[in-house]
Amino acid sequence: MAIKRIVIVGGGTAGWMAAAALSHVKKGHDVDITLIESEQIGTVGVGEATIPPFVDFNRLLEIDEREMLAETQGTFKLGIQFSNWGKQGDSYIHPFGNYGYEIDGNSFHHIWHSHRQQGDKRPIQVFNLETMAAHFGKFARTEDYQRDDLPPMNYAYHIDATRYAQYLRGYSEKRGVVRREGRVADVALDSANGFVSSVTMDDGQVLEGDFFVDCSGFRGLLIEQTLETGYEDWSHYLPCNRAVALPCNRDDGSPPPPFTKATAHSAGWQWQVPLQHRNGNGHVYCSEFMEADEAHDILVGNMAGKPTADPNFLRFVTGRRKKFWNKNVVALGLAAGFMEPLESTSIHLINTGINKLVSLLSLDSVTQTQEDAFNRLTGKEYDKIRDFLILHYKATSRDDSDFWNYCRTMDVPDSLKEKMDLFRLNGQIFREDDELFTETSWAAVMMGQGIEMQGHNVMSDALHDAKTKQELDEIEKSIRFLVQNMPGHGDYLSRYCPAKAM
């Protein structure tokens, strides 16, 4: 069956990111793309923090960075600051760039540990540009200082997700995507193969399609309610199941920091996402250990200003669909699954889902091979991200609440247990199946939350010579020089991409 009509059910970030990418399929192909959304159905709209691959997504679409950031009140992000996770009072930054760089085939954190055992007292953070720039509230793009002797700057964005969806709507409609206002009242299946054949709108209009993208949020209108795909529940490992979200102004007039904040509380954690003229805030918590009113009060009591909207209370079950591609339906965003925004992976999973979809999509037909490949690759991706999120809860010494006692003592997947055991033994980190998070990411969280390396790769001990010591000195020196000469993040934004009036 040839694909002539693609229907995207649901707007928001997922729907319009899919529409923007698929609009390029229209170049040279006779295919209609329709997106259905209703202004009456609100979006979750709390996924405002991104990670570096999102920068590449926008570049591939040839979106102007300055224009997009101005339209979305956007800021730059160098990493995430975690507070009170290992124990209360602790704080560390998970940066986007690497610690130092590999020397003679040895990962930098092994070399650092070897030198530390020989008396070098410098913390590993001084060897990471993004951490030091974030600490001092500085920012510059690599293009601003391009020199071979200075490290590159790895960054992502904080954006207003609702405004970003609106921006992509304009982008997509210019490229031929048709938006249809309304709700889906009914879904019809082909009796011969079980494929979705059409959806009926609340006004009675029937929209036929050959291929459907489900971006309908938690309810999974097509992937779950219609095709009954099934859901894999990960609540045992990630017990938080509620959130309350609130925007606020920065009442002290301070510039936005170039990082996301994730602050642990007694039964969950709070995010702060700084935009140019406000903060996005939320408190993710477990309803078994905390009531909604208490969660709301904790959030309001720890914000940088007064709320500017009513609280948005959310319920969710952490996990994923048993299939992401089922027959002629692919689920993206919350329709595909949900993992709390602890490492800003929600928008990233939309991004990579779209990447795999456009790579596998054939306008000639829908095949089992495509479905199987998409599900296998996406499943692995979800599993690896799941393990990384679980690490934040498991690697804690907090014993001040029943919630943290549960997290500290819970069973975890064997894949994560092995990673923690190997790091504790000699700092070894194996990246598998093109997983998202780097050696630095794993090392930053483990060391930041108290998992200490008892040893290091034995090959690193050969690098105790004066040449290696000088190389470490030069890495620290170049980072210090660069940060000292960077503008403040707020100043950079006001020159590069000042937000448009709201």
Secondary structure as GFF3:
##gff-version 3
##sequence-region A 1 502
A	DSSP	beta_strand	5	9	.	.	.	ID=ss1
A	DSSP	alpha_helix	12	22	.	.	.	ID=ss2
A	DSSP	three_ten_helix	23	26	.	.	.	ID=ss3
A	DSSP	beta_strand	32	37	.	.	.	ID=ss4
A	DSSP	alpha_helix	53	60	.	.	.	ID=ss5
A	DSSP	alpha_helix	65	71	.	.	.	ID=ss6
A	DSSP	beta_strand	75	77	.	.	.	ID=ss7
A	DSSP	beta_strand	79	83	.	.	.	ID=ss8
A	DSSP	beta_strand	91	95	.	.	.	ID=ss9
A	DSSP	alpha_helix	108	117	.	.	.	ID=ss10
A	DSSP	three_ten_helix	124	127	.	.	.	ID=ss11
A	DSSP	alpha_helix	129	135	.	.	.	ID=ss12
A	DSSP	alpha_helix	142	145	.	.	.	ID=ss13
A	DSSP	beta_strand	156	158	.	.	.	ID=ss14
A	DSSP	alpha_helix	161	174	.	.	.	ID=ss15
A	DSSP	beta_strand	178	181	.	.	.	ID=ss16
A	DSSP	beta_strand	184	189	.	.	.	ID=ss17
A	DSSP	beta_strand	196	201	.	.	.	ID=ss18
A	DSSP	beta_strand	206	208	.	.	.	ID=ss19
A	DSSP	beta_strand	211	214	.	.	.	ID=ss20
A	DSSP	three_ten_helix	217	219	.	.	.	ID=ss21
A	DSSP	pi_helix	221	226	.	.	.	ID=ss22
A	DSSP	beta_strand	231	233	.	.	.	ID=ss23
A	DSSP	beta_strand	242	248	.	.	.	ID=ss24
A	DSSP	beta_strand	260	265	.	.	.	ID=ss25
A	DSSP	beta_strand	268	274	.	.	.	ID=ss26
A	DSSP	beta_strand	279	285	.	.	.	ID=ss27
A	DSSP	alpha_helix	292	301	.	.	.	ID=ss28
A	DSSP	beta_strand	312	315	.	.	.	ID=ss29
A	DSSP	beta_strand	319	321	.	.	.	ID=ss30
A	DSSP	beta_strand	325	326	.	.	.	ID=ss31
A	DSSP	beta_strand	329	331	.	.	.	ID=ss32
A	DSSP	three_ten_helix	333	335	.	.	.	ID=ss33
A	DSSP	beta_strand	337	338	.	.	.	ID=ss34
A	DSSP	three_ten_helix	341	343	.	.	.	ID=ss35
A	DSSP	alpha_helix	346	360	.	.	.	ID=ss36
A	DSSP	alpha_helix	368	394	.	.	.	ID=ss37
A	DSSP	alpha_helix	402	409	.	.	.	ID=ss38
A	DSSP	alpha_helix	414	426	.	.	.	ID=ss39
A	DSSP	alpha_helix	439	448	.	.	.	ID=ss40
A	DSSP	three_ten_helix	458	462	.	.	.	ID=ss41
A	DSSP	alpha_helix	466	484	.	.	.	ID=ss42
A	DSSP	alpha_helix	489	496	.	.	.	ID=ss43
###
